[in-house]
């Protein structure tokens, strides 16, 4: 009985220690502005409890750090502004995240389930010898999470026994936090020696558009092989502009070369989640 009470007391102390350490959120941005997926990831971090710190890595990202500091619910913003992070190469970013982890001893490391987060999280896990939990859609507790498996045909509740929880967060499953009302202190992130020779950033070609980002759009218009060719997608672009919608495509349309792969929706593309059947519209042209 005494042993049981002692164990319970130790567990209580451990829980307090865990919450005190808090959660690290790795920001997704383009060195000019914060990407919306980070706001959803911060919302997930707040559900875990404890302090939430955001890490901003990039080249010339001071403006982004100031924007992040205003986000509600953050305690601290760590900034790593270095030419080594140009292009956000995961081979460069992962060691910087580990350096922050080694200094602050976070219990959770979160990133959005976008191309950036999905490439960085496994590398961080390998460096820390930790198994990440990917594509989390719900937070049950500090060590229990919900994620889809088998292409979304089944939902798995998993309890992680790892000492550090590394998670990628599906943005459509968490309501974004407010971009104002916060007053987090901004600090320099731990310095890490950049690796060289593994990879090199050459260039980035982006398609600029005034349409909503596909992953967070309330209205999505998607085309498939029935569009016959890429020129016919102009019909969808015109309709999307009228409705204020985002344009997506099936894998078949992307594989056929009708549109670029950043428009692909589905398991191997982007996950979309219109707000509701009444307020949102999903039009399939197959």
Order of alpha helices (4+ residues) and beta strands (2+ residues): alpha-beta-alpha-beta-alpha-beta-alpha-beta-alpha-beta-beta-beta-beta-beta-beta-alpha-beta-alpha-beta
